[in-house]
Amino acid sequence: MSEVKTLNVASQLCGMPVIVPDTSERIGNVSDVIVHPTEGGMLGIVLKTMKGEEHAIAAEDCFIFSDVRAVLAAEPALFDLGGIRDAMPGGVRVCRELIGANVVTEMGELLGDVRDVHVIEEPAQTIYRITASALQRFFGGGFFLAGNVPRFFWRASARMIVPIETKTHLAAPTLDQAIRLRREVAAAGGGLR
């Protein structure tokens, strides 16, 4: 599965320059990524301009170019972050809202918290790394969860609700296995929903 390119949002994607390809003008840097927490799709990026202003750019207006370590944005439509819920329904900011959220089964069992969010470049889909302890966070433990597995994200209390069978059937020990599982869940039409 090494041909599938992924980027860790917090450590690799945030900070990337955003460039307009026609003019090679750098319009700012990525300061966050907007995803749909239960469908697992990347909805857009948050651009921090050279003046320090933040705007959202829809995913269809930008292309992540990891080999060059840049995001290309061809004449992007900039959205005010205050109107992000209208422009990108269901979207949450990864670094500001999703990382650190508790992951709880439908029966109330706490499985851990969202430690990392990875974006698969083509198509721009997400994989979450869930950890239950400080040791797992430090040593890279925990498990990976396909972004289309969670059933609900409760923004007010930063909780992601997942199916009961997450630990037994949906948790993947590696990123590659989570990518495979993501495809299986999608092929099954959402699978367990």
C-alpha positions in Angstrom: 0.0 0.0 0.0 3.0 2.3 0.0 1.7 3.9 -3.3 -1.0 5.6 -1.3 0.2 9.0 -0.1 -1.0 10.3 3.2 -0.2 13.5 5.1 -0.5 14.1 8.9 -2.6 17.2 9.1 -0.9 18.8 12.2 2.7 17.9 11.5 2.9 17.8 7.7 0.0 19.7 6.1 -0.3 22.7 8.5 2.3 25.3 7.5 2.5 24.3 3.9 2.6 27.3 1.6 -0.5 28.0 -0.6 0.4 29.0 -4.1 -1.7 30.3 -7.1 -0.2 28.2 -9.9 -0.8 30.7 -12.8 1.2 33.4 -11.1 3.3 31.4 -8.6 2.1 33.9 -6.0 2.2 32.7 -2.4 -1.0 33.8 -0.8 -0.4 32.3 2.6 0.0 29.1 4.5 -2.3 26.2 5.6 -3.3 26.8 9.3 -5.9 24.0 9.6 -7.9 21.5 7.5 -11.7 21.2 7.5 -13.1 17.7 7.4 -16.5 16.1 7.7 -15.9 14.0 10.9 -18.3 11.2 10.1 -18.1 11.0 6.3 -14.4 11.3 6.4 -13.9 13.7 3.5 -11.7 16.7 3.4 -14.0 19.7 2.8 -11.3 22.4 2.6 -8.3 24.1 4.2 -7.9 27.2 6.4 -5.6 29.7 4.8 -3.7 32.1 6.9 -2.8 35.0 4.6 0.4 37.0 4.7 -1.5 39.7 6.5 -2.5 37.2 9.3 -6.2 36.9 8.2 -7.8 33.4 8.1 -10.1 32.3 5.3 -11.4 28.9 4.2 -10.8 27.4 0.7 -13.0 24.6 -0.5 -11.3 21.3 -1.3 -12.3 21.4 -5.0 -10.3 24.7 -5.3 -7.1 23.3 -4.0 -4.7 20.4 -4.6 -2.1 19.1 -2.1 1.2 18.6 -3.7 3.3 16.7 -1.1 6.3 16.1 -3.3 6.8 19.9 -3.6 5.3 20.4 -0.1 2.8 23.0 -1.3 -0.9 23.5 -1.8 -1.9 24.8 -5.2 -5.1 26.9 -5.2 -6.3 27.9 -8.7 -8.3 31.2 -8.2 -9.8 30.0 -4.9 -13.0 31.4 -3.6 -12.2 32.5 0.0 -14.9 31.9 2.6 -15.1 33.9 5.8 -14.5 31.4 8.7 -17.7 32.7 10.4 -19.7 31.4 7.5 -17.9 28.1 7.2 -20.9 26.1 8.5 -23.0 27.3 5.6 -20.2 26.9 3.0 -19.1 23.5 4.3 -22.0 21.9 6.1 -20.9 19.5 8.9 -17.3 20.6 8.6 -15.0 20.8 11.6 -11.5 22.1 12.0 -9.0 19.3 12.6 -6.4 21.1 14.8 -8.9 23.3 16.6 -11.9 21.0 17.2 -11.1 17.3 16.3 -7.7 16.5 17.7 -8.2 15.7 21.4 -11.9 14.8 21.0 -13.0 11.7 23.0 -13.9 8.6 21.0 -16.8 6.8 22.6 -18.8 3.8 21.5 -22.6 3.9 21.2 -22.7 2.1 24.6 -20.6 4.7 26.3 -17.2 3.0 26.4 -14.3 5.5 26.1 -11.8 4.1 23.6 -9.4 7.1 23.8 -9.0 10.4 21.9 -8.2 11.5 18.4 -4.5 12.0 18.4 -3.7 12.5 14.7 -5.7 13.0 11.5 -4.2 11.8 8.2 -5.4 12.8 4.8 -5.2 10.4 1.9 -4.2 12.6 -1.0 -6.3 11.0 -3.8 -9.2 11.2 -3.0 -8.9 13.6 -0.1 -10.2 11.3 2.7 -9.3 10.9 6.3 -8.0 8.4 8.7 -7.9 9.0 12.5 -5.3 7.7 15.0 -6.9 7.0 18.4 -4.9 6.7 21.5 -6.0 5.8 25.0 -2.9 6.7 27.1 0.0 9.0 27.3 2.3 6.1 26.6 0.4 5.2 23.4 0.6 8.8 22.3 4.4 9.0 23.0 5.3 5.6 21.5 2.9 5.8 18.5 0.5 3.1 19.8 -3.3 3.1 19.7 -5.3 2.2 16.6 -6.3 3.7 13.3 -9.9 4.3 12.3 -11.2 5.0 8.8 -12.8 8.5 8.6 -16.1 7.1 7.4 -16.7 4.8 10.4 -17.8 7.3 13.1 -21.5 7.8 13.4 -21.7 11.2 15.1 -19.5 14.1 16.2 -20.8 16.1 19.1 -19.1 19.5 18.7 -20.2 20.9 22.1 -18.5 18.3 24.1 -15.8 17.2 21.6 -17.0 13.6 21.3 -16.9 11.3 18.4 -19.4 8.4 18.7 -18.4 5.2 17.0 -20.1 1.8 16.5 -20.0 -0.8 19.3 -17.9 -3.1 17.2 -15.1 -0.6 16.6 -12.5 -2.3 18.9 -13.3 -5.8 17.5 -13.9 -5.2 13.8 -13.1 -1.6 12.7 -9.9 -0.7 14.6 -6.8 -1.1 12.4 -3.3 -1.6 13.8 -1.7 0.3 10.9 -2.4 3.2 8.6 -2.3 0.9 5.5 -4.9 -1.4 7.0 -7.2 1.5 7.9 -7.0 2.7 4.3 -8.0 -0.8 3.1 -10.8 -0.9 5.7 -12.0 2.6 4.6 -12.4 1.3 1.0 -14.3 -1.8 2.2 -16.7 0.3 4.3 -17.3 2.7 1.4 -17.8 -0.3 -1.0 -20.4 -1.7 1.4 -22.3 1.6 1.2 -21.3 2.8 4.6 -21.2 -0.8 5.9 -22.3 -0.8 9.5 -24.5 2.3 9.5 
